[in-house]
């Protein structure tokens, strides 16, 4: 029990006393992967998600690029995204 309190104290010190926001990198990767695999997936999430919903900045950047491709009526796939 004491070790858990020490770890929390270390984390709070490391992040300036702030708690880490909820995050799930696996879920973020799954959403991006689904958009790449299913051409209709972006249509399903475009009204629900925004780039700021992603915790990892690289995921946010990828999602923004996907949205730009979609807006230009270009296919959202690994070739056009690269």
N, C-alpha and C positions, 0 to 999 in steps of 0.2 A: 504494500500500500504506500509506503513512504517513497519507494522508487517512482511510482506513478506521479506523485506530487512533484518530485524533483524534475522529472521529464517535462511536466507541464510548465514548471517554473522556467526551465531552460528554454522551452519553446517560446514562452511569453517574452523572455529577455531577448531572444534571437529576433523576434518580429516586433520589437519595440512595444511590448505589452499588448499588442493586438492579437486577436484570435484569427486563425486561418479561416477564410470563407469556405463554404461547402464547395467541393470540387469532385469531379469524376472524369479523369482523363480518358479512361476506357470508353465511357459513354460518348464523349466528344469525338473520339476517333471513329466510333461506330456510326455516328451521324454523318460524318464526312465520308466515310467509306460507303455508306448506303447511297449517298448522293452520287458518288462515282459509279456505283454498280447499277442503279436504277434511274433511268432518265426522268421518271415522274416523281422521284423522291423530293427534289428541290421544290416542286410545286406544292407538295404536302407540308413542307416546313417553312416556306417563305413568309407566311403570315404569322408564324409562331416564334421563330428564332430571329435574333439579330446578332451581329458579330460580337457585341459586348456580352452576350450570354455565355461565351466561351471563356473559361478561366485562363487557359494557356494562350498566350498571345499568338503563337504560331498557328493554332487552330483558328483563331479569329481572322488572321490574315488569309488563310486558305479559304475560309467561308466567304470573306469579302470578295476574293477573286472569283469564286464560284458564282456569286450573285452578279458580278460584273459580266461574266460570260453569259449568264442566263438573260440579263437585260439586253445584251447585244444579239440575242437569239442565236448564240453559238452553242455547240454541244459542250456539256460539262463532263469532260473525261480527262484521263491522265495526260493525254497528248496536249490538249488545249490549255490545261491547267499549268503545265510545265513551263 
